[in-house]
Amino acid sequence: MCKYSYDRSKHKCQRDNLPDSEYCIFHLQDDKKDLNKFNKGINKIIDEENPINFTGFYFPPGTADFSYKNFQKYVFFGDVIFSGIANFEDAHFIEVNFNGTTFLKIANFEGATFLERARFVGAKFYNKTYFNKANFCSEADFNGAEFLRSEISNIKTTGSLKTKISIENKSNKAFKSRTKAKNLQILDFWDRLAKGKSEVKFDGAKFLGLVDFHGVLFSVDVSFHDAKFLGNEIVKFWMTEFSKDAVANFSGAEFSGETYFSNSQFFGKVYFRSTKFLNFITFDSADFLSESVVDFYDAEFSEYVDFKRSNFFGKVKFNHAKFSEEISFIETIFHENFDKVDFENTKFLKKVEFNKAMFLRDANFNKCTFFEDAVFDEAKFLKTVTFIKGKFSGRTSFKHTEFFSVVDFSDSILAGKTDFNPTKSEMVFFNNTFFLEYVKIKANLTQCNFYDSNIENVDLTGSSWAINNKKNIIIFEEWGGRLSWKELEDIYRHLKQSHQKHGDYSLAGEFYYKEMECRGKQLTGFKKFAWIVLFERISGYGEKPSNVVWSSVFIIFVSAFFYFYCGIEFIGSSVLKVPPHLLKYNFSPNSIGIQWAMGNIDKVFNDFLLCLYTSVITFTTLGYGDVHPIGYSRIVASVEAIFGIFMTALFIFVFTRKMLR
């Protein structure tokens, strides 16, 4: 009796053992056993047994050609070892079980059809594996399967060989023939093909039921190019490992059911180019560990997408992708790399969340379209991030975001409610940005560039204007020295209008002052001098009442000196105990008046106070009648009176304007 037993199912072989062995012809692990006897026995089992049970069989080279075979019964290949090529090309299965099966050479299932459940749980594939154009009409279970990288010459019948060797992508032209390979020439061709590097191909395969690859190890290139996962069944790739240098290619694939790549690890290149995800898809906590490409170019996501807590180490490409439902990149980390994170031309039709995400490299969101909410709260950008020509139609939030380098919104449209309130920011560009209503920016605006944008629509209240921690209202465009005074005037005007619109009249006045200052700097010659004296120095462009006061004080003191020199007649005052006298001092170099004045400082000081008193009552047009200008002092008094009326009215206007605001 054959010694073979399968403990897990309590299966024991009932066949007679060979005369020189403890095992039957089917369980003897020897490539030199009688192949004719083996093949006849296999055919007999297929014809007579139901279900067909090949448990633990050892198929030596030249014995496993089931191409075009139509299995109308349940077939069990559990724990089978195929030491040669296993050819199931265009085979037809009702239900089949390959659990624990070992494929030491090529495993060819190209064009095979699985009408009911197909199980490959714990199967091991040591060489090229082909499921091209296979049809899985029901559940396909590859849970715990291993696709291992190994040269054919290194394969042994026992143990798990996982030698990681660089691989080459070979074409699958050998499987295009539909002729049964029985002669030696064809067998020799298969052997030569098997000597290439390992790969797994599901190109064009169709899965109509549940698909389970969770926990699978792919140590070789695996391709699901143009594969179809149909029937709205779950597709499981969670905790799957794609080893180093193993390319995972899902380009052109279509996933109709919920798809899970949670906690998967991709150590090699990953391609999802033009892939269609028609249902929920999650990459939660997935790790893209290779420094090579992670490519979602032109991918379409029709339902919710989850990339929460994922890690990207390689080049990330989401450009031209389309997200029709909500997408989450919460706590996702884009690790440092020479290549940028590329979302250019991506369309987000629903809410997208980058809350607490970290970008340790440049990020490109140029020409992105956000139709609904775009949330970047508490995200960190350590390198440059650009949103050039982006369109934000929904709520946009950058609350407590940290920008350690340049952020650029140039030529963008912010049409929805926007809250730009970063905790830290460096240079922020809003050049030619179009703002609609409900946009609030709270940042250090000395580091923001608003050239050619309609900043008047933006609420800037609460923003700071600090340069090196010193408050100073100078916009970036001015101290950057890149624009003309006319362009700077326009920007300051828009900033003034913004603060007026949102009730911050104090800062609005500051921006009005800067606007007028820029206008004055456009003038030349006498016009510029007159502008500075009449508008800036005297009243601060109507924004500084203190300037009016100090200008008035200056006029009063200058007039007093003129009176002191040109002369005034004092009628006398019994109250002040000043007798009538004439004040007129001559301070010419040859005059003895200087010598006299030096010896009578007290009298000179008292006389100057009388001149100052005269100037004050003349400036305020009080005119008590106790003093009279004489000579040229009459001209001075007339001019001072005119200035007094003007300056008094100007002070009332400026002061009232400030108080009313």
Buried (B, 14 or more C-beta within 10 A) or exposed (E): EBEBEBEEEEBEBEBEBBEEBEBBBBBBBBBEBEBEEBBEBBEEBBEEEEEBBBBBBBBBBBBBBBBBBEBEBBBBBBBBBBBBBBBBBBBBBBBBBBBBBBBBBBBBBBBBBBBBBBBBBBBBBBBBBBBBBBBBBBBBBBBBBBBBBBBBEEBEEEEEBBEBEEBEEBEBEBBEEEEEBEEEEBBEEBBEBBEBBBBBBBBBBBBBBBBBBBBBBBBBBBBBBBBBBBBEBBBBBBBBBBBEBBBBBBBBBBBBBBBBBBBBBBBBBBBBBBBBBBBBBBBBBBBBBBEBBBBBBBBBBBBBBBBBBBBBBBBBBBBBBBBBBBBBBBBBBBBEBEBBBBBBBBBBBBBBBBBBBBBBBBBBBBBBBBBBBBBBBBBBBBBBBBBBBBBBBBBBBBBBBBBBBBBBBBBBBBBBBBBBBBEEBBBBBBBBBBBBEBBBBBBBBBBBBBBBBBBBBBBBBEBEBEBEEEEEBBBBBBEEEEBEBEBBBBBBBBBBBBBBBBEBBEBBBBBBBBBBBBBBBBBEEEEEEEBBEEBBBBBBBBBBBEBBBEBBEEBBEEBBBBBBBBBBBBEEBEEEEBEEEEBBBEEEEEEEBEEEBEEEEEEBEEBBEBBBBBBBBBBBEEEEEBBBBBEEBEEBBEBBBEBBEEBBEBBEBBBEBBEEE
